[in-house]
C-alpha cells in the first residue's frame, strides 16, 4: 500500500459527468460490499472544465440507480495538479484521457496512471463514450466498469 491511512483512487474521464462518476460510485459501493471502505477512498474528475459543479448526466444516474448506485451527491470537477501527488492510482477512461494525464503529470508520478479497464482482457481496453452507444450505452459502460472495479479490488487488496 502507500503508507497512508487509505489508498486513494481517482477516476478520470473527459467531462466528469458520465464514465468517471459512474466508476466512482461503483468502486465506492464495491469497496463497501467487500468490507474495504475503511482502506480506500475514491473520487472522480474530468480532464476538461466543461461541466465543473454539475451533477452527473441524468442517463448515467438512472442506469446507476437501477443497479443500486447513488450518484446524486457527485459534482463534476477538473483534474488538479495536486491530484497526481495526492492519489495513489489515477485511472483514465480512455487513451485520450490517459494521454492528457501523461502530458500534465510530473514524471515522478506517472507510474500511478493507468486505464480503468486495465484489469480486463485484452490489455488497453477503453471505456466507450456512452453517448454514442444508443439507449443501452450507459448500461454497457456500467457493465464494463463493474467488472473493472472488481478486478481493481482483487489487484489492490487480493483476498482481503
N, C-alpha and C positions, 0 to 999 in steps of 0.2 A: 504494500500500500504506500501511502505518501507521507506518513508520519503525522499528518493532521488528524483531527478527530473524525473527519468524514472525507470519503473520496468524493470529489466534486466533478460532475459531468455536465458539459454544455452541449446542447443540440443546436445546430445551425442550419437554416435554410435561407432562401432569398429575402423574404419579407417578414418572416416570423409570424405568419398568420395561418399556416396550414401544417406543413410537414414537421417543423421543429417543435411547435407547441403540442402537436399530437404525440411526438416522441417523448416530450417532457411528461405529459400526462400518463402515457403508458408506462414509462420507466418508473415513475413515482408509484403507481399502483402495483406494478410487478415487484418492486423492492419491498413494499409493504406486505404483499402476499407472502413473500419469501422470508419475512421477518428481518429484513436488512435495511429498513428505512433509517435506523439509527447509524448505519455505517456509510450512507451515501446521501448526497444532495444533488438534485438535478435542476437545471434551468434551461432556457432556450433564448435564442437571439437570431437576428437577421443580419445578412451581410449588407443590406441597404436600409435606409431610413424611411422608406415609403409609408410604413404603417405604424410608426412608433406611437405607443399609447393606445392603439386599437385592440379590440378583442379579436380572438381568432375568427376565421371565416365561419359563418353560420353552418355551412355544409360540413366542415370539419368537426364542429361542435356536435352537430346532430349524429354524425357517424360515431364519434367517440361516446356520446351519451348513450347511444343504443347498445354499446358494449360495457357500459358502466364506468366510463372515464369522465371525470369532471374537468372541463377546461374553462369554466365560467369566470374564474378569477384571473386567468392569464391575460397579460397585456404585452404587446409587441415592444421589443427594444432592439437596438442595434448593437452589434458586437463592439466592445470597447477594447482599447489596447491592454488594459489591466486584466482582461479575461484570459489572456494567454498565460499569464503568470498564475493567476488565481485558480483556474480549473486544471484538474489532473488529466482530463480527457476532453477533447473538443471534437465532436462528431458532426461531419458535414453531410447534408442530404444528397448532394451530387458532386460531380467532379468540378463544375463551375464554382460551387461554394467552396470546395476544398482549395482550388487554385486561388481564389480570393483570400482565403485564410493564410495560405502559404506565403503569399506576397506580403502580407501585413504582420505575420508572426515573426518575432525575433528568432534567430537561428537556435538559440538555447532552448526554445520551447517547441520546436517543430515536431519533435518526437511525440507530442501529445495529440497531434492531428490524425484523424482517420475518417473513413466513411461510416455512416450509421450502419450500413448493411455489410460491413466487413466481417461479421460473424457468420454470414450466409454464403454458401457456394453459388456460383463461382465467384472468385475474387473480383472486386471492382464494380459490383452492382451498385446502381443508384436508386434512390427513392424517386419514382417518377413524379412529375408535377401533376397533382390530381385534377387540375383544371382542364387537362387535355384527355382525361380518361372517361368522359361521359358521366352518366348517372352513377356508375359504380367506381369511379376514380378514387373517391375518398375512402371507400371500403377496401379497395385493393391496396392503397397506401397503408391503411391501418393493419391489414394482414401482414404486410412486409415489416412494418415497424414492430408489431408484437413479436414476430419471430426473431427479429434482430435484437430487441431488448432482452428477450430470454437468453439469446446467445451471449450478449454482453454480461449478463449476470453470471452465467456459467464461467465465462472467461475471467471475469474480475474477482469472483468470490468462490469459484469452484463448487464444492459440495456443501458449503456452509449453510 
